[in-house]
Amino acid sequence: MEVLIREEEPKNAAEQARAASVLFTLLGRVIHGVPDSELLTALANERAFDEVPFVEGEESEQALKMLAAWNDGCSVPFSEKDFHDLSAEYTRLFVGTRRVVAPLWESVYFNKDRMVFQHETFEVRAMYARYGLRVDNFSHEPDDHLAYELLFLGHVLGMAADDAEAGRCCRQIRRRRVLCRLSSVNMGAEMARSGAGSCPV
């Protein structure tokens, strides 16, 4: 997914960056750790993904259609069975019983041994450090977990919104937009190829 922030007007650029920050932060929270019943119930009941900003392109549109179809299939209000089904699918895809269908770590997709805590993990750690950030579960969970990368993108986009509001718009937002475009996009494509494309959410 490419984050489309058009910086012609600082006020609009700030609003767009802030909305994108909220989106990436929310996505990071959704896949961080075990599924959160309260969060998922609120998202399903409010149909939070019916109108997602900044989504362009065929693959992104297809993902939104899958989210809408999943939400259409849920009870209103979101039920315990819905949560159980979603948790089971999360486990099947991201935890696995024998094999993880769609690992959530970037290093698994971009090194020949498909292992965590590889070169990619330390590149991501260095990028976080440049922004004064560090993973909360340091040394136990690889820094290149997709949830952390999404939360990082949310943070960087929040900084871009702050820049725009302070009048440091064009160059800073352009630089942060390029970073967002590069960071998790390739990993998402690799996950889809590995079988995550079958996930209903």
C-alpha positions in Angstrom: 0.0 0.0 0.0 1.3 3.4 -0.9 0.5 6.3 1.4 -0.6 9.1 -0.8 0.1 12.5 0.9 -0.2 15.3 -1.5 1.6 18.3 0.0 0.2 21.2 -2.1 -1.4 22.7 1.0 0.2 22.3 4.4 -3.1 22.1 6.2 -4.3 19.3 3.9 -0.9 17.6 4.1 -1.1 17.6 7.9 -4.6 16.2 7.9 -3.6 13.5 5.4 -0.5 12.6 7.3 -2.4 12.5 10.6 -5.1 10.2 9.1 -2.4 7.9 7.7 -0.7 7.9 11.0 -3.9 6.8 12.7 -4.5 4.1 10.1 -1.0 2.5 10.4 -1.1 2.7 14.2 -4.4 1.0 14.2 -3.3 -1.8 11.8 -0.2 -2.3 14.0 -2.3 -2.7 17.1 -4.7 -5.1 15.3 -1.9 -7.6 14.5 0.3 -7.0 17.6 0.3 -10.0 19.9 -2.8 -12.1 20.5 -6.0 -10.8 19.0 -7.6 -8.1 21.2 -11.4 -8.9 21.6 -12.3 -5.4 22.6 -10.5 -3.7 19.8 -11.7 -6.1 17.1 -15.3 -5.9 18.4 -15.2 -2.1 18.2 -13.7 -2.2 14.7 -16.2 -4.7 13.4 -19.2 -3.0 15.0 -18.2 0.4 13.7 -17.3 -1.1 10.3 -14.0 0.8 10.6 -12.5 -0.5 7.4 -15.4 0.4 5.1 -13.7 3.7 4.3 -9.9 3.5 4.5 -8.1 6.6 3.4 -5.2 6.6 0.9 -5.9 3.2 -0.6 -5.1 3.0 -4.3 -4.2 0.2 -6.6 -5.8 -3.1 -7.5 -4.2 -5.1 -4.7 -5.3 -2.6 -2.0 -8.8 -2.4 -3.4 -9.0 -6.2 -3.3 -7.9 -6.2 0.3 -10.6 -3.7 1.2 -13.2 -5.9 -0.5 -12.0 -8.9 1.5 -12.3 -6.9 4.7 -15.8 -5.7 3.8 -16.8 -9.3 2.9 -15.4 -10.5 6.3 -17.3 -7.7 8.1 -20.5 -8.6 6.2 -20.2 -12.1 7.5 -19.9 -11.1 11.1 -22.8 -10.9 13.5 -24.2 -7.6 14.5 -23.0 -6.9 17.1 -19.7 -8.8 16.8 -20.1 -12.1 18.6 -17.9 -14.4 20.7 -18.1 -16.9 17.8 -16.9 -14.2 15.4 -13.9 -13.5 17.7 -13.2 -17.2 18.1 -13.2 -17.7 14.3 -10.9 -14.7 13.7 -8.6 -15.9 16.5 -8.4 -19.3 14.9 -7.6 -17.8 11.5 -4.9 -15.6 13.1 -3.4 -18.6 14.8 -3.5 -20.6 11.5 -1.8 -17.9 9.6 0.6 -16.2 12.0 1.3 -18.7 14.8 0.8 -22.1 13.2 0.5 -25.5 14.7 3.3 -27.1 12.7 4.2 -24.5 10.2 3.6 -20.7 10.1 1.7 -20.0 6.9 2.5 -16.2 6.8 5.3 -15.3 9.2 5.0 -11.7 10.5 8.8 -11.0 10.4 10.5 -9.3 7.5 13.7 -11.2 7.8 11.9 -14.5 7.0 11.0 -13.2 3.5 14.3 -11.5 2.6 17.1 -13.8 3.7 17.9 -17.1 2.1 17.6 -19.2 5.3 14.1 -17.7 6.1 15.1 -17.1 9.7 14.3 -14.4 12.2 16.9 -12.1 13.9 18.9 -11.8 10.7 20.4 -8.8 8.9 17.0 -7.3 8.1 16.1 -7.3 11.8 19.1 -5.2 12.7 18.6 -2.8 9.7 15.1 -2.2 11.0 16.4 -1.8 14.6 18.9 0.8 13.3 16.1 2.7 11.5 14.0 2.8 14.7 17.0 4.1 16.6 17.5 7.0 14.2 14.0 8.1 15.4 14.8 7.4 19.1 12.6 4.3 19.2 13.1 0.8 20.5 10.9 -2.3 20.4 9.1 -2.8 23.7 9.9 -6.5 23.9 13.6 -5.8 23.0 15.6 -9.0 22.3 12.5 -11.3 22.7 10.5 -10.2 19.6 12.4 -9.4 16.4 12.2 -5.7 15.6 11.1 -6.5 12.0 7.7 -7.9 13.1 5.1 -6.3 10.8 3.1 -4.9 13.8 6.2 -2.9 14.9 6.9 -1.8 11.4 3.3 -0.5 11.0 3.5 1.2 14.4 6.7 2.8 13.3 5.1 4.0 10.1 2.3 5.5 12.2 4.9 7.3 14.3 6.8 8.6 11.3 3.6 9.8 9.7 2.6 11.5 12.9 5.9 13.3 12.8 5.2 14.3 9.1 1.8 15.7 10.3 3.6 17.7 13.0 6.1 19.0 10.4 3.3 20.1 8.1 1.5 21.9 11.0 4.7 23.7 11.9 5.2 24.8 8.3 8.1 22.3 7.5 5.9 20.7 5.0 7.2 19.8 1.6 10.7 18.4 2.0 10.0 16.6 5.4 6.7 15.0 4.3 8.2 13.9 1.0 11.2 12.3 2.8 8.9 10.6 5.3 6.5 9.5 2.5 9.3 7.7 0.7 10.3 6.0 3.9 6.7 4.8 4.4 6.5 3.6 0.8 9.7 1.5 1.2 9.3 0.0 4.6 6.5 -2.5 4.7 5.3 -2.7 1.2 7.6 -5.4 0.0 7.0 -7.5 3.1 3.2 -7.3 2.5 3.6 -8.5 -1.0 5.7 -11.4 0.1 3.2 -12.4 2.8 0.4 -12.4 0.2 2.4 -14.7 -2.0 3.1 -17.1 0.9 -0.6 -17.7 1.7 -1.8 -14.8 3.8 -3.8 -13.7 0.8 -6.4 -16.3 1.9 -7.0 -14.5 5.2 -10.4 -13.0 5.5 -9.1 -10.0 7.4 
